[in-house]
Amino acid sequence: MSRFRLSPEAQSDLEAIRRYLTRKGGPTLARHVLGEIRHALRFIAENPGAGHKREDLTDEKVKFWPVFSYLIVYEPSMRPIGIVRIIHGAQDVETMFSEKPPQM
């Protein structure tokens, strides 16, 4: 079984996503989106090469995987796979990573 590990930031991101979606769309929407994110996390753990590098956003050796409006940012060479962040696509990712590079 493939595994992944959430960084503290990714754990906080998931909680923030849950709170936001519950408040804006209700618990059913929150469960649906978080379920799809969990499905994507398992997929990434089994297929770490599946994501995309985004050299326009960061020089770090991370990959990105979209789920609805969110981006899962992960370190594919770690074992277990390191989930660095789970961020909304509307966030200024480039500035976020230039101020604090993604780390596990």
C-alpha positions in Angstrom: 0.0 0.0 0.0 1.4 3.4 -1.0 1.5 6.1 1.7 1.7 9.8 2.0 2.5 12.2 4.9 0.8 15.6 5.4 3.0 18.5 6.5 1.6 20.6 9.3 0.7 23.3 6.7 -1.2 20.7 4.6 -3.1 19.6 7.7 -4.0 23.2 8.4 -5.0 23.7 4.8 -7.4 20.7 4.9 -9.0 22.1 8.1 -9.4 25.5 6.6 -10.9 24.0 3.4 -13.4 22.0 5.5 -14.4 25.1 7.5 -14.8 27.3 4.5 -16.8 24.8 2.4 -19.0 23.9 5.4 -19.7 27.6 6.0 -20.3 28.5 2.3 -21.8 25.4 0.8 -22.8 23.2 3.7 -21.4 19.9 5.1 -22.4 17.8 2.1 -20.3 19.9 -0.2 -17.4 19.9 2.3 -17.5 16.1 2.6 -17.6 15.7 -1.2 -14.7 18.0 -1.9 -12.6 16.5 0.9 -13.4 13.0 -0.3 -12.1 13.9 -3.7 -9.0 15.4 -2.2 -8.4 12.2 -0.1 -8.9 10.1 -3.3 -6.3 12.3 -5.1 -3.9 11.9 -2.2 -4.1 8.1 -2.5 -3.6 8.4 -6.3 -0.6 10.6 -5.9 0.9 8.2 -3.3 0.5 5.3 -5.8 1.6 7.5 -8.8 4.1 10.1 -7.6 5.2 11.0 -11.1 1.7 11.9 -12.2 1.7 15.6 -11.2 3.1 18.5 -13.0 6.2 20.6 -12.2 5.5 24.4 -12.2 8.8 26.1 -12.7 6.9 29.3 -13.3 5.7 29.1 -9.7 8.7 27.6 -7.8 12.2 26.3 -8.3 11.5 23.7 -5.6 11.3 20.0 -6.5 7.6 19.8 -5.9 4.8 18.7 -8.2 1.2 19.9 -8.4 -2.1 18.0 -8.8 -5.4 19.7 -9.3 -8.7 18.8 -7.4 -11.5 21.1 -8.3 -10.2 24.6 -7.5 -7.4 23.3 -5.3 -3.8 22.3 -5.9 -2.1 19.6 -4.0 1.6 20.4 -3.7 3.8 17.4 -3.0 7.4 16.2 -2.9 7.4 13.1 -5.2 10.9 11.8 -4.1 10.0 11.5 -0.4 8.9 8.1 1.0 6.2 8.3 2.1 5.2 11.0 -0.4 5.3 14.4 1.3 2.2 16.5 0.9 3.5 20.0 1.3 0.3 22.1 0.9 -3.3 22.0 -0.4 -4.1 25.4 -1.7 -6.8 27.2 -3.6 -5.9 28.0 -7.2 -6.8 31.6 -6.7 -4.1 32.1 -4.1 -1.0 33.8 -5.2 1.1 30.6 -5.3 4.2 32.3 -6.7 4.4 34.9 -3.9 3.5 32.3 -1.3 6.4 30.1 -2.3 8.9 32.9 -2.8 8.2 34.1 0.7 8.3 30.6 2.2 9.5 27.8 0.0 7.5 24.6 0.3 9.0 22.2 2.9 8.1 19.0 4.7 
